[in-house]
């Protein structure tokens, strides 16, 4: 049997951990620069607030006290995710982290999988205050369906198991095709056009019809809905690229200012790269003006810089990013977004070339020292001189503190 553990309304739930008075209250989390809604509590969904809704359309609800709003705090969410995953990892034989709020579980060798699912749901909420839903079934797709039922109906006590044909058939009949894992917008529309409204309707098709319409990927989804297993629990797959980008509150027209931000993006990529134990040989920089200000001059461009020896050295990556920006920057424009991607990532031992003048062993010791300092004293405790911090040029008016990662933000308790 395969399971999935899914954190309920994760970003909103993270905020509620430190604001328990908001339990049962409508909560939304906004995107970078407080642009639009990217997460909603169940109560906010019940109010009709849609994903992607611009903030200005719900601001009046906040002003009237009907809605609680938070700017996104990815540092907090990432740390809470690590805590949840660490708890679950200790309870199951094998686990695949699928996203920041979701992981697939393998129950091979477990005698009572339903009981373990209930224990996972209970322990995670008890130890982190993050509510989770556990779905268990014959494969990943059906487990995802089961988790939706666990989330929707309290009677499941946080864990729903689809382990018989009767349960599978009933679940398929109750599930809209839109809610099936692996069915995207285009596929859904084509299915709806052919009068396929539920997961059960889709399973009535023949394999030949599915393959003709949607190819092998569609066949796998169809097979899993019919009870077959097509997707095993996978080992962690190394990333092929890492991107850090931001939209700015105020347009940036000065090269030096933009260069500082781009350097910071490259440094963040370097930090993520080292956590993945990877080395990159390509750095891509992009910049663009605001598409919403057609009354102003428009410009966007990107540049790729190749590095002779794949590296995770923040100094080399920052230098390459600065070269890329210098190649595409044009005066006379106000840039609203910029970003850096490190790509062509390799893992393991990287071969140098005969022209390499860098002592790679000495470099690695130096980078390990940087990692240690940043881990113990904070990200900006040591940095490349060129690095800036664009957080001051971002709308994060409603951001909560980093309660779990910044000592200055730790909640203080007074005992009288």
MOBEL-V597417 format. One record per backbone hydrogen bond with DSSP energy under -1.0 kcal/mol. NH is the residue of the N-H (numbers start at 0). CO is the residue of the C=O. If there is no record, write none. Layout:
# MOBEL-V597417
NH:CO
NH:CO
This chain:
# MOBEL-V597417
1:136
2:104
3:134
4:102
5:132
6:100
7:130
12:8
13:9
14:10
15:11
16:12
21:18
22:19
24:21
27:67
28:38
29:69
30:35
33:30
36:52
37:28
38:28
40:26
44:40
45:41
47:44
48:43
51:36
52:49
54:34
56:53
57:54
58:54
61:57
62:58
63:59
64:61
65:60
67:25
69:27
70:397
76:72
77:73
78:74
79:75
80:76
81:77
82:78
83:79
84:80
85:81
86:82
87:83
88:84
89:85
90:87
95:103
97:101
98:101
101:98
102:4
103:95
104:2
105:93
106:0
109:106
115:111
116:112
117:113
118:114
119:115
120:116
121:117
122:118
123:119
124:120
125:121
126:122
127:123
128:124
132:5
133:157
134:3
135:159
136:1
142:138
143:139
144:140
145:141
146:142
147:143
148:144
149:145
150:146
151:147
152:148
155:152
156:153
158:155
159:133
161:135
167:163
168:164
169:165
170:166
171:167
172:168
173:169
176:196
178:175
179:176
182:179
187:183
188:184
189:185
190:186
191:187
192:188
194:191
195:190
198:174
199:171
201:197
202:198
204:201
209:205
210:206
211:207
212:208
213:209
214:210
217:213
218:214
219:215
220:216
221:217
222:218
223:219
224:220
225:221
226:223
227:222
241:341
243:339
245:337
247:335
248:392
251:334
257:253
258:254
259:255
260:256
261:257
262:258
263:259
264:260
265:261
266:262
267:263
268:264
269:265
270:266
271:267
272:268
273:269
274:270
275:271
277:272
278:345
279:310
280:342
281:342
282:304
283:340
284:302
285:338
286:300
287:336
288:298
292:289
295:292
300:286
302:284
304:282
306:280
310:279
316:312
317:313
318:314
319:315
320:316
321:317
322:318
323:319
324:320
325:321
326:322
327:323
328:324
334:251
335:287
336:287
337:245
338:285
339:243
340:283
341:241
342:281
344:239
345:278
355:352
359:357
362:358
363:359
364:360
365:361
366:362
367:363
368:364
369:365
370:366
371:367
372:368
373:369
374:370
375:371
376:372
377:373
380:377
386:383
387:259
392:389
393:390
398:395
402:400
405:401
408:405
